[in-house]
Amino acid sequence: MLPTAAIAWLPWRAESFGRARTEQKAVLLSLAPSWCPHSRRMDASTFSDETVASLVHAKFVAIRVDADRRPDIGERYSLGGWPTTAFLTPDGDLLGGGTFVEPARLATALRGVSEAVSRGNYSGRRVRPPVPAASAPAAVEQLIDRIHDAFDGDHGGFGDAPKFPHAAPVRLALDIYGEKGSDRERDIAITTLDAMGWGPLYDERDGGFFRYSQDADWGRPNEEKLLEVNAAMLDLYLTAFERLQLARYLERAEDILRYLQTWLADPVDGGWAGSQCGDAAYYRNGQPHAEPPPIDRTLYTDWNAAMISAALHAGQVMNDPGLSEFAMRSLERLVLLCYRPGSGMAHYFDGTAQVRGLLADQIAMATAQLDAYEATGNIVYEMLAEELALHAANTMWDEEHGGFFDRAPDEGDVGLLTEPVKPFAGNCAAARMLDRVARTSKKPRFAELSARTLAALQGRAAGEGPLAAEYVLAVRQSAR
């Protein structure tokens, strides 16, 4: 968790908003993940400032949210980056805000907001998270052309600055190359894989990928490392080695795995920590005895499930039974800690299982269970995948339009949490998982859910840029 600085932060709970209503105060929301160095800097400067702390104490109810632990809140309240500093009404509607704010500027804003609230001269905005407008469905071949148009032939990757290591469009290129032997797809994959894996985005010091780069040529990386990103990259480089038979991709996959097992893995009980904080000084100075950036040891279900799938893949490709055993031990541990019959998977474990009802956890864990079933033949894993798929369908399915919302509703929801969000990539992953469950279980309901999910995404895919590759991969899988 982020440090508390000089302010007595409250958690995101109905009681915290109830206090704001009772005291007729606005809410100051500080929202950021634990790995964000700018959030730590804001704690050390802005939130430790005596004037700011006094104003917050007297005029506001202060709420702190870890965006990794509550991605549903992060999705709805992020104001363009981390940290997000937002002003809310006592009912959780948005009054305004920004990202990093210097002490003097925040003090001025605090005075203005508190005065407006005390006079009743304000109106909160019930702002729905932005969703690309639906358009006429594009054919799969048209979508592939659009994804190719976003390819950066000079530097690899997709799009301009900032440059993120998008796995899906590279995976799509490898998929098409494996089917057709296309030189175009081979060039896209190799150019991107080489630029990401042997450029500034990769940490040659300790291993592992940083989260993204600020420049189009992959320069100026933001040095935080996330389990989610490195699990995706591990699986991608393994797939690249299998499809292209280039030894350097297997070697890079081994390097990624070395980082994950050295820095993030729990060697005794299994599972992986969620992230390592960014620290530009540590990576710049090259001092062998510099203190490494801190690691958030929280076990996140969706990220661990993705890592379990990647580790099972690595164990097979690398012929490493010990790694496969570690992946299965991690799977069993996560289920033991976070699964509850009838309630699915909790989002994270930090001594107790926390936050149930998020789509990503059910989909990622069901996918990991299917991978475990394929690796072992044990039907118990397939049965749990079915149960998690049904739990998601029973609690998060949009019966009117098809597809899944990102979370199950809760009677304690306030503010924008009452607004439905239908994540594009999350629904693509759900469609792929449901298609696999349908094939293994021979139950047509799962195939119907998969088809309806893809139909619900059809009009959005063209507006998703390189992430449209997630949809294309799901459609191609269902057609096989």
Secondary structure by P-SEA (a helix, b strand, c coil): cccccccccccccaaaaaaaaaacbbbbbbbbccccaaaaaaaacccccaaaaaaaacccbbbbbcccccaaaaaccccccccbbbbbccccccccccccccaaaaaaaaaaaaaaaaaccbbbbbcccccccccccccaaaaaaaaaaaccccccccccccccccaaaaaaaaaaaaacccaaaaaaaaaaaaaaacccccccccccccccccccccccccccccaaaaaaaaaaaaaaaaacccaaaaaaaaaaaaaaaaccccccbbbbccbbbbbcccccccccccccccccccccaaaaaaaaaaaaaaaaaaccaaaaaaaaaaaaaaaaccccccccccccccccccccccaaaaaaaaaaaaaaaaacccaaaaaaaaaaaaaaaaccccccccccccccccccccccccbbbbbaaaaaaaaaaaaaaaaaaccaaaaaaaaaaaaaaccccccccccaaaaaaaaaaaac
